[in-house]
Amino acid sequence: MAYFWLNQRENYQGYGDVEGEVYNYRSNVPGHRKLSAGDRFVYYRPGEYVIFGGGTIGEIETETADSDQGNGGLTEYYAHIEEYREVDPPVPVRDIKHEISFLADRDGLRGVPQNSIYEISLADFEAIAGAAGIEDLLPDE
């Protein structure tokens, strides 16, 4: 099992995302080969700088498109989401950055992952899940 930070823009056009149900990404996204069924994740909203949910990756469907379909022949991945937990209200990353190893020593929010799929450590996942109130997503000891 691995742990991820997934960027999810609100109402983002061009992808088949259904928030809390399906996470759609393509084969040109860094980290696309790392995500697999059983992995845990937190959702991050770029622009709002908040953690707003988390869950477990279920089945991942793939769809290879022809280059004439407008995506350059990239493979589309549809990660079905299980055990989704909404974080309400969302947690501002600025409030918990000192607990996240890849942000703690940076000024402001420099270091926030820009890639859609970013693998994080178990310790970072635990800190984020704890602050967001979604501890039930933590692995059993």
Residue, then its C-alpha position, 0 to 999 in steps of 0.5 A: m500500500a502506498y499513500f498519495w496526494l491527488n490534485q483535484r480542481e473543482n469543475y475542471q474541464g477535459y477530464g472524466d473526474v467524478e469527485g469522490e467516485v472516479y479520479n481520471y488521469r492520463s499516461n503523461v502525468p508524472g506518477h501515473r504508473k505508481l497509483s494502484a488498487g488499495d492505495r490511500f490518498v488525500y484530495y488537494r484543491p489547487g487554488e484554494y490550498v485545502i485538503f477536502g477529502g480522502g479515500t482508497i483507490g479501487e479498481i483502475e480501468t484503462e482506455t487507450a485512445d487513438s491519436d485522432q481522438g484529441n488526446g494524442g493517443l494517451t492512455e486514460y486511467y479511471a481510478h474508482i474511489e472507495e471509502y471516500r471521506e469528505v473533509d468538511p470544512p476543508v483543512p487549509v494546508r497552511d494550517i498543517k504545513h509544519e506537520i508535512s515533511f515536504l512542506a515544513d521547511r519551506d516558505g509559504l506553500r512552496g513545495v506543494p505538489q504541482n503534479s496531479i499524482y504525488e506519492i507521500s510518506l505514511a507519516d505525512f499521510e497520518a499527519i494530514a488524515g489526523a488534521a482532516g479528521i479522516e483517521d479511519l483511512l489509516p492502516d490498521e497497526 
